[in-house]
Structures are given as C-alpha cells and as structure tokens.
Amino acid sequence: MSTLRETFEDLAASLRQPPDEILLEVGAGGELLVAHLRVGVASLLLLLPLLNRWAGGTLHETLAGLVGALLALGLSALWLRLARRPRRVAGLATVTAASDVTMVTLVLALLSLESPVAAINSAVVWGCYPLAIFATALRHDVRVTLFAGALAMVQSGLLWAAVVALAEGPLVSAAYGTVSTSTQVQRLVLLLAVTLVTAMVVFRAQRLTQFSATDGLTGLPNRNYLNTRVPQLVRDARANGHTVSLALVDLDNFRHINAELGHLAGDRALRHAVKVLRKELAREEPMIRVGGEEFVLVLRLPIGAAWERLEVLRRKLEAAPFLPEAGVEPRRMTLSAGLASCPQDANDLSGLMKRADQRLQVAKQAGRNRVVARDEG
Ligand SMILES: Nc1nc2c(ncn2[C@@H]2O[C@H](COP(=O)(O)OP(=O)(O)OP(=O)(O)O)[C@@H](O)[C@H]2O)c(=O)[nH]1
C-alpha cells in the first residue's frame, strides 16, 4: 500500500506530463456530460428572476437576473457546441472550468449591488464554488482541478477584499448575518480542502483508468481500449468523410526468440520492438497490444498512405536488431502486417479486424516480413 508521501510524489510526477490519449478521451466524454448538465442548470436559472418578480421583487432586479441567466445559458450553449465536436478542442476543460468559477463570482458581484453582505455570505451562490471544483473531476485532469480551485480562492478572496474596501458602514444584514474575517478565512480553507480532495479523487480515477486500459508489459493501450475507443474513432472518421486504416501487426517467429533466449529476454525483445515502432508514430496514432505479439495500429490515412507508413515501420524494425545482452548475438526482428480501411473494406471495427487479419495471414504465408493491403487477383 502506498504512503501519503508516495501518493503526493506520484501526483506531482503526473502533473509534469500531460494526460495520455486514453485519459484525454475519457476527459472529453466528461466534458460533454458537464456541458449538458450546465445547459440544464442555466435553463433553470432563467426561472429564478421570474420567481423573484412573482414574490414581489423589483423590475430592476428581475431584468438584471434575466440578463445574467440568458448570458449563462448562451455561454453554456457555446461550451456544449464545442464539447460536441468530434475533434477535441484543446484546453476546453480549462476554459469551461474558469468560466464556471467566474460565473459564480459574477453572480456574487451582482448580488453586492443589492446587498454587499449577500455577496460574501450568500451560502447558496457561494456553494456553487465547491460544485464547480467537484465538476472538474469529470474532466479527468488533475491540472484542471487545481486550476479551478486556485481561481475560486483568488476570485472569492478578491471579491471579499473589494466588498470590505468599498463598504461605507458595518457589513451586517438581517438576512445574511455579519461579514467577518475569520469566516472568510475558513471558507478559503474549505475551498482548498475541496480542491485537494477532488484532485486526489481525479488522480486515483486516472490511475484506475490507466491500469484497466493499459498493458503492463509494454505500457501500450490494451484490448479494452480497442473495444471501447476504436469503434468511436471509426464512427467519427465516417461521419467526417475521412478514411481511417487499421493495421494488424504481428512479430515474426517470436516463439523462436522465447525458445532460444528465454521468456524474460522475450519480454525485453517485445518492449524493444514496441519502442522502435512507437518512435515512428504520432501521438494521435494509437498502437494497441491486442495479443501476445500482436498489435493494432489506427491510422487516419487512406490505405495507400497507410501501406507506405507500415513499410517504413517494417524497415525500421528490421534495421534495429534486439540486443539480448552484452556478448550475445543481436537478434533480427521483423513484422508482418495486414491492412484494411474504412469505408472501402468495412464500416466497423469487427469488419476491419477480419479483413486485416485475412491479409495478415496472406503476409505470413507469403514468407513474413511484409505488409499486405489488398486482396490478390
Ligand atoms: N516473452 C513473451 N512471449 C510472449 C508474450 N506473449 C506471447 N508470447 C509468445 O509469443 C509466441 C507467439 O507464437 P506464435 O503465435 O506461434 O507466433 P510466432 O512464433 O511469432 O510465429 P508467426 O506469428 O507465425 O510468425 C509464443 O511463443 C508466446 O509464448 C509475452 O508477453 N512475453
């Protein structure tokens, strides 16, 4: 079991590197969920000024409330539009988290026009700060949570300082009580605690997601990733009229490496091959370990360009022999691959896998160390 110190060190290390492809995808799903919730909440906000008017509020108050609610709804609709885009919008989670926190501050500032004490002591509106911080948990990025927490503390502190500096008399109200420094400090501590707890929850969830979708030996995404993410990649490509190609890659005669060098050296050989191939792939080109020495590559390329790409990978691996240990002959490693593309060969993952597997078998029967992208004849 890891100690608190180890957990914090792990957390600090994870902050230094951006979330990987799997977490970015999970976070994009969370962003969409939050965007839907935000539109729902903003729609409900429209009712508040009307209720206020019905309960005897002034026309000025009602109009100000309506303008605020319409603004919130417009902004929420924009965030939903961006979250729905098939291609992820970089930095969207940070921008929307900042907008949520700032919206709370703006509503509190608006309240101060009626009663400066309400701007500081309104429990309902202030309670939306922790809510905005909690909601960042769905984005699966610790950095977004820490940013939202820090922003809430800074904005809430500045609002308090501004209200106190501009106050013309004692800050006391029959409905909202008294403004005191100690209560404000306690609230800041509470925001800090909420931020840290949420960051820990996100961090643990990130680890679980990574473990469940990552292969322990090579660090590559595993079959869970293939089954959960790749169908969406294929659907997105089809919806946008793009071609996507899938390659089934198998290392050649791998059992001989195990038999001659032992299983541990076999593991190292596998990691070596993965390292060589990964180096040639872009961040948005997932390489997935689907079996022992079998991998799937998803390339957003037409089949001809994908074949050329695979040929480069094949030659790179052939030119980078595995060195078992000092004094032992380097081992030449090669791969065979079958390619299939969407929509030409199939329209879904299982159809693509089937066609790619048939072509992989052709590559193996033809003598290995080759890439097959078309049916013969
Ligand atoms: N060391 C090690 N070996 C593995 C691992 N996973 C699978 N293998 C081995 O990979 C070998 C796969 O053998 P085969 O399916 O017969 O294929 P091959 O020897 O590569 O021959 P072809 O695919 O026909 O070129 C087996 O010996 C497995 O034990 C692993 O994680 N580590």
The ligand as a MOL file (V3000), in Angstrom:
LIG
                    3D

  0  0  0     0  0            999 V3000
M  V30 BEGIN CTAB
M  V30 COUNTS 32 34 0 0 0
M  V30 BEGIN ATOM
M  V30 1 N 8.2180 -13.3850 -23.7440 0
M  V30 2 C 6.9450 -13.2730 -24.0780 0
M  V30 3 N 6.4480 -14.0550 -25.0200 0
M  V30 4 C 5.1670 -13.9480 -25.3750 0
M  V30 5 C 4.3220 -12.9970 -24.7660 0
M  V30 6 N 3.1030 -13.1010 -25.3210 0
M  V30 7 C 3.1760 -14.0870 -26.2420 0
M  V30 8 N 4.4230 -14.5920 -26.2860 0
M  V30 9 C 4.9510 -15.6660 -27.1140 0
M  V30 10 O 4.8270 -15.3480 -28.4860 0
M  V30 11 C 4.8440 -16.5690 -29.2220 0
M  V30 12 C 3.8200 -16.5000 -30.3320 0
M  V30 13 O 3.9880 -17.6530 -31.0750 0
M  V30 14 P 3.1700 -17.9390 -32.3860 0
M  V30 15 O 1.7460 -17.4490 -32.2150 0
M  V30 16 O 3.3430 -19.3520 -32.7070 0
M  V30 17 O 3.7630 -16.9990 -33.4750 0
M  V30 18 P 5.2500 -16.7620 -33.9510 0
M  V30 19 O 6.2490 -17.6690 -33.3310 0
M  V30 20 O 5.5100 -15.2940 -33.7700 0
M  V30 21 O 5.1550 -17.1070 -35.4730 0
M  V30 22 P 4.4030 -16.3340 -36.6140 0
M  V30 23 O 3.4100 -15.4250 -35.9760 0
M  V30 24 O 3.7380 -17.3770 -37.4300 0
M  V30 25 O 5.4410 -15.5970 -37.3540 0
M  V30 26 C 4.5570 -17.6680 -28.2160 0
M  V30 27 O 5.7450 -18.4020 -28.0040 0
M  V30 28 C 4.1620 -16.9370 -26.9430 0
M  V30 29 O 4.5880 -17.6230 -25.7820 0
M  V30 30 C 4.8760 -12.1650 -23.7510 0
M  V30 31 O 4.2150 -11.3100 -23.1530 0
M  V30 32 N 6.1820 -12.3400 -23.4500 0
M  V30 END ATOM
M  V30 BEGIN BOND
M  V30 1 1 1 2
M  V30 2 2 2 3
M  V30 3 1 2 32
M  V30 4 1 3 4
M  V30 5 2 4 5
M  V30 6 1 4 8
M  V30 7 1 5 6
M  V30 8 1 5 30
M  V30 9 2 6 7
M  V30 10 1 7 8
M  V30 11 1 8 9
M  V30 12 1 9 10
M  V30 13 1 9 28
M  V30 14 1 10 11
M  V30 15 1 11 12
M  V30 16 1 11 26
M  V30 17 1 12 13
M  V30 18 1 13 14
M  V30 19 2 14 15
M  V30 20 1 14 16
M  V30 21 1 14 17
M  V30 22 1 17 18
M  V30 23 2 18 19
M  V30 24 1 18 20
M  V30 25 1 18 21
M  V30 26 1 21 22
M  V30 27 2 22 23
M  V30 28 1 22 24
M  V30 29 1 22 25
M  V30 30 1 26 27
M  V30 31 1 26 28
M  V30 32 1 28 29
M  V30 33 2 30 31
M  V30 34 1 30 32
M  V30 END BOND
M  V30 END CTAB
M  END
